[in-house]
Amino acid sequence: MQRDGTEPYSAEKIIANLQRWYAVEIDCPEEWARQVRMSFAVIRNESIDEILKAMSLVVDINYARENRHVTIIPRESRNHK
């Protein structure tokens, strides 16, 4: 549990929720989605672009969006260079 009382979720669970809430298809590496955990509040009136931007600030990702299709591209960790 985080200091603010929120619990981190797997990226896999967050992505599934975003797909349902925003009617988008999100592709990303399955192993990455299972391993990465994050915690942040989603305000339902935020756009998918705002959510993706927030995610990119929390975890090391790039993303590309074309209409209702989003591709998440994990960046190489700076610690593993």
TORMIRO-913444 format. One line per 2 residues: for each residue x, y, z of C-alpha. Coordinates in nm, 3 decimals. Layout:
X/Y/Z ~ ...
This chain:
0.000/0.000/0.000 ~ 0.122/0.349/-0.085
0.153/0.634/0.164 ~ -0.169/0.789/0.030
-0.362/0.465/0.097 ~ -0.382/0.356/-0.267
-0.275/0.012/-0.370 ~ -0.054/-0.041/-0.675
-0.206/-0.245/-0.958 ~ -0.042/-0.433/-1.241
-0.021/-0.250/-1.570 ~ -0.219/-0.543/-1.708
-0.518/-0.460/-1.485 ~ -0.490/-0.085/-1.547
-0.475/-0.141/-1.924 ~ -0.782/-0.368/-1.912
-0.975/-0.097/-1.727 ~ -0.862/0.176/-1.967
-0.967/-0.034/-2.266 ~ -1.313/-0.076/-2.116
-1.358/0.283/-1.994 ~ -1.224/0.457/-2.306
-1.322/0.202/-2.575 ~ -0.963/0.174/-2.701
-0.741/-0.119/-2.789 ~ -0.407/-0.110/-2.609
-0.114/-0.325/-2.718 ~ 0.196/-0.375/-2.505
0.435/-0.657/-2.419 ~ 0.248/-0.909/-2.200
0.540/-0.979/-1.969 ~ 0.591/-0.606/-1.908
0.218/-0.561/-1.832 ~ 0.225/-0.842/-1.575
0.544/-0.721/-1.401 ~ 0.497/-0.345/-1.386
0.291/-0.206/-1.099 ~ 0.174/0.150/-1.064
-0.061/0.355/-0.858 ~ -0.230/0.674/-0.962
-0.580/0.817/-0.956 ~ -0.781/0.826/-1.276
-1.034/1.104/-1.298 ~ -1.300/0.973/-1.531
-1.337/1.300/-1.724 ~ -0.968/1.296/-1.822
-0.897/1.204/-2.183 ~ -0.710/0.888/-2.274
-0.425/1.113/-2.390 ~ -0.401/1.269/-2.043
-0.399/0.923/-1.883 ~ -0.126/0.797/-2.118
0.083/1.107/-2.047 ~ 0.045/1.047/-1.672
0.143/0.681/-1.716 ~ 0.455/0.787/-1.908
0.555/1.003/-1.612 ~ 0.508/0.716/-1.365
0.679/0.438/-1.563 ~ 0.940/0.447/-1.839
0.722/0.418/-2.151 ~ 0.662/0.576/-2.486
0.327/0.537/-2.653 ~ 0.170/0.591/-2.991
-0.198/0.650/-3.049 ~ -0.390/0.633/-3.373
-0.765/0.681/-3.326 ~ -0.876/0.400/-3.093
-0.552/0.202/-3.107 ~ -0.272/0.262/-2.855
0.069/0.097/-2.854 ~ 0.274/0.113/-2.535
0.649/0.079/-2.585 ~ 0.853/0.026/-2.268
1.175/0.227/-2.274 ~ 1.498/0.056/-2.182
1.568/0.108/-1.817 ~ 1.843/0.360/-1.754
1.983/0.122/-1.493 ~ 2.042/-0.154/-1.748
2.248/0.037/-2.004
